[in-house]
Amino acid sequence: MGVGFNSIYHITDSPSFITDKNYVILDPHEWYFEGGYALDFVENDLQESYKDQFLPFSKPFGNIQFDRPFDGTIFRYPLRTEQDSHESSISKKVYHPSEILEMFEKFYQRESVNCLLFLKYIETISFYEFKKGAERPELLYQIKLKNADKVRKQRRLIVEKIIDQMKHFQHQRIDTDILKTTYIAEFCKYSKTDVETEIQNWLILNYLDNLNKADKYFMDEYQRNIDDYKFVPNVGLAVCLDGQLAIGQLFCFLPLPVKMPFRISVHGYFAVNFIIKTFL
């Protein structure tokens, strides 16, 4: 698992998820399994035997039919309890539902549209609260790429070409295409407390430069090549067109806590290179 996924251990000790026909439980403490366990929930009819475990994945919580594979992935993060915190070697912090609701609000107010600017496949982020006794969850916040049908192809153009271009580059060592795409993305923000839905229009540019040039630069400067995919010259720029006092931010797909000295947000691949020198 990557650093981004591992951040969920701030709030939970035993995440689980469903994808295709697999039900996977992660158990880093090895309380019940040796690190985790995967089961075929379709073949083993697990939903009938373990209704409580599968309730969060079923309607109206999720949208899974348990007699067939699920085309997608749904994660479940049960909050760390007081009892868990005494035994947990990951964290002693217990998060209560009120604190999670506060996280939702802060995300909506501070990040919102920023999180969707340079993503390629995620088009909507929604936050719901399911109150005890309610028949269905209540929508609290939503951030959505409103004109997804118009810009979906442009958003995915470069990321879907990178792997093929890298293979072409590795095997033949010939010039690769320079790819670029520009489009206007229309985002909408909704909160149950808003009088009306907020609309923002962003001009977004994505650019993939020549792989040979990038490879030569890293070989000359760092004696490294770009074959590990971390040094792909894929960059992006985004600026809000609606006059909001947006502050530019640095991105590596998702926003980083680095503000730019101008209104344009900048996305790029980043890799950290450690050089250790010994002086005798």
C-alpha positions in Angstrom: 0.0 0.0 0.0 1.2 3.5 -0.7 1.6 6.5 1.6 -1.8 7.9 0.6 -3.7 4.8 1.6 -1.7 4.3 4.8 -3.0 7.6 6.0 -6.3 5.9 6.8 -4.6 4.2 9.8 -5.0 7.6 11.6 -8.7 6.6 12.1 -8.9 2.8 11.9 -6.9 -0.4 12.7 -8.7 -2.8 10.4 -9.8 -1.4 7.0 -11.6 -3.7 4.5 -12.7 -3.4 0.9 -14.7 -5.1 -1.8 -13.5 -5.2 -5.4 -14.6 -7.6 -8.2 -15.5 -10.8 -6.3 -13.0 -10.2 -3.5 -13.7 -9.2 0.1 -10.4 -8.2 1.7 -9.7 -7.5 5.4 -6.4 -5.8 6.3 -5.1 -6.7 9.8 -1.6 -5.0 10.3 -1.7 -6.0 14.0 -2.3 -9.6 13.1 -5.0 -9.7 15.8 -7.1 -12.2 13.7 -5.1 -12.8 10.5 -1.5 -12.7 9.4 -1.6 -9.2 8.0 -4.9 -9.7 6.1 -7.2 -12.1 4.4 -9.0 -12.3 1.1 -12.2 -14.2 0.4 -14.4 -14.8 -2.6 -17.7 -13.3 -1.4 -19.7 -14.6 -4.4 -18.6 -18.2 -4.4 -18.8 -18.5 -0.6 -22.1 -16.5 -0.2 -20.5 -14.5 2.6 -23.2 -11.9 2.8 -25.7 -14.5 4.1 -23.3 -15.8 6.8 -21.9 -12.4 7.9 -24.7 -9.9 7.5 -23.3 -7.4 9.9 -19.9 -7.3 8.2 -21.5 -6.8 4.8 -24.2 -4.3 5.8 -22.0 -1.2 5.1 -21.5 -2.4 1.6 -25.2 -3.0 0.8 -28.0 -0.6 -0.1 -28.5 2.1 0.9 -24.9 2.2 2.1 -23.3 0.9 -1.1 -24.7 -0.6 -4.3 -23.3 -4.1 -4.4 -25.3 -7.2 -5.5 -23.5 -10.0 -3.6 -24.4 -12.8 -6.1 -22.0 -11.3 -8.7 -18.7 -9.5 -9.0 -18.7 -5.8 -8.3 -17.3 -3.5 -11.0 -15.5 -1.0 -8.8 -14.0 -0.8 -5.3 -15.7 0.2 -2.0 -13.6 0.7 1.1 -14.8 0.5 4.7 -12.9 2.2 7.6 -14.4 1.3 10.9 -13.5 4.0 13.4 -11.0 3.0 16.1 -12.8 2.4 19.4 -11.6 3.1 23.0 -11.0 -0.7 23.4 -9.0 -0.8 20.2 -6.9 2.2 21.2 -5.5 0.3 24.3 -4.2 -2.5 22.1 -3.2 -0.5 19.0 0.4 0.0 18.2 -0.4 2.3 15.3 -2.3 5.1 17.2 -4.0 5.7 20.5 -6.2 8.4 18.9 -9.9 7.7 18.9 -12.1 9.5 16.4 -15.7 10.0 17.1 -18.4 10.6 14.4 -18.5 14.3 15.3 -14.8 14.6 14.5 -15.3 12.8 11.1 -18.1 15.3 10.3 -15.8 18.1 11.1 -13.2 16.6 8.7 -15.8 16.5 6.0 -16.6 20.1 6.5 -13.0 21.2 6.5 -12.3 19.3 3.3 -15.2 20.9 1.6 -14.3 24.4 2.7 -10.5 24.1 2.1 -9.8 21.6 -0.6 -13.1 20.9 -2.5 -12.5 21.6 -6.2 -8.7 21.5 -5.9 -8.8 17.8 -5.4 -10.4 17.2 -8.7 -8.3 19.5 -10.9 -5.7 17.1 -12.0 -7.3 13.7 -11.4 -8.1 11.6 -14.5 -10.8 9.2 -13.4 -12.5 10.6 -10.3 -15.3 13.0 -11.3 -17.4 13.3 -8.1 -16.7 13.4 -4.4 -19.7 13.1 -2.1 -20.1 13.1 1.7 -23.1 11.5 3.3 -24.3 11.0 6.9 -26.5 8.1 7.8 -28.3 8.9 11.0 -29.7 6.3 13.3 -33.3 5.5 12.4 -33.1 7.2 9.0 -34.2 5.3 5.9 -31.4 6.6 3.7 -28.2 8.7 4.1 -28.3 12.5 3.8 -26.0 14.2 1.3 -23.9 16.8 3.2 -21.4 18.0 0.5 -20.6 17.3 -3.1 -17.9 18.4 -5.5 -18.5 17.4 -9.1 -17.0 17.8 -12.6 -20.2 19.1 -14.2 -19.2 18.8 -17.8 -17.5 15.4 -17.5 -19.0 14.0 -20.7 -17.3 16.8 -22.6 -13.9 16.7 -21.1 -13.5 13.1 -20.0 -11.5 12.1 -23.1 -9.1 15.1 -22.8 -8.6 14.4 -19.1 -7.5 10.9 -19.7 -5.6 11.4 -23.0 -2.1 11.7 -21.5 -2.3 9.3 -18.6 -3.7 6.5 -20.9 -0.8 7.1 -23.4 2.0 7.1 -20.9 2.5 3.4 -20.4 2.4 2.7 -24.1 4.9 5.5 -24.8 7.2 4.2 -22.0 7.2 0.7 -23.5 7.8 2.1 -27.0 10.6 4.2 -25.6 12.2 1.4 -23.6 12.3 -1.1 -26.4 13.1 1.1 -29.4 14.8 4.2 -28.0 13.2 6.5 -30.6 11.5 9.8 -30.3 8.1 9.7 -28.6 5.2 11.9 -29.3 4.7 15.2 -27.4 1.1 15.2 -26.2 -0.9 18.2 -24.9 -4.5 19.0 -24.2 -6.4 22.0 -23.1 -9.9 22.3 -21.9 -12.3 24.2 -19.6 -13.6 22.1 -16.7 -16.8 23.2 -15.0 -17.0 22.2 -11.4 -20.0 22.6 -9.0 -19.9 22.7 -5.2 -23.0 21.7 -3.2 -23.5 21.9 0.6 -26.9 21.3 2.3 -26.5 24.7 3.9 -25.8 26.6 0.7 -28.5 28.8 -0.8 -27.4 27.7 -4.3 -24.8 25.5 -5.9 -21.5 27.3 -6.6 -20.1 26.9 -10.1 -16.4 27.3 -11.0 -14.8 27.2 -14.4 -11.1 26.3 -14.7 -8.8 26.4 -17.7 -6.6 23.3 -17.5 -3.6 22.4 -19.6 -1.9 19.0 -19.5 1.4 18.3 -21.3 3.7 15.3 -21.8 7.1 16.2 -23.2 9.6 14.1 -25.2 10.8 11.1 -23.1 14.2 11.1 -24.7 14.9 14.6 -23.6 13.8 13.8 -20.1 15.9 10.6 -20.0 19.0 12.4 -21.2 18.6 15.1 -18.6 18.4 12.7 -15.7 21.3 10.6 -17.0 23.5 13.7 -17.3 22.5 15.1 -13.9 21.8 12.1 -11.7 23.0 9.0 -13.6 19.4 7.8 -13.5 17.0 6.9 -16.3 13.2 7.3 -16.3 12.4 3.7 -16.6 10.8 3.5 -13.1 8.0 5.8 -14.3 8.7 8.4 -11.6 10.5 10.8 -13.9 7.8 11.1 -16.6 7.7 14.7 -17.9 3.9 15.0 -17.3 2.9 18.5 -16.2 -0.3 20.5 -15.8 -1.5 24.0 -15.2 -4.8 25.2 -13.9 -6.3 28.7 -13.4 -9.8 29.7 -12.3 -11.7 31.8 -14.9 -14.4 33.2 -12.6 -12.5 35.9 -10.8 -12.3 34.1 -7.5 -9.3 35.0 -5.4 -7.9 31.5 -5.9 -4.3 31.0 -4.7 -2.1 28.8 -6.9 -1.0 25.5 -5.3 1.6 22.8 -6.1 0.2 19.4 -7.1 1.3 15.8 -7.6 -2.2 14.8 -8.9 -3.5 15.8 -5.4 -2.8 19.2 -3.8 0.3 19.5 -1.7 0.6 21.9 1.2 2.7 24.3 -0.9 1.3 27.6 -2.1 2.5 29.3 -5.3 3.3 33.0 -5.6 0.7 33.4 -8.3 -2.9 32.3 -9.1 -1.9 29.4 -11.4 -1.8 25.9 -9.9 1.0 23.6 -11.1 1.0 19.8 -11.3 4.0 17.6 -11.9 5.6 14.3 -11.1 8.1 14.6 -8.3 10.8 12.3 -7.1 13.2 12.8 -4.2 16.8 11.9 -4.8 19.1 11.4 -1.8 22.8 11.8 -2.3 25.0 10.8 0.6 28.6 12.1 0.6 31.3 10.9 2.9 34.2 13.2 3.8 37.4 11.6 5.0 
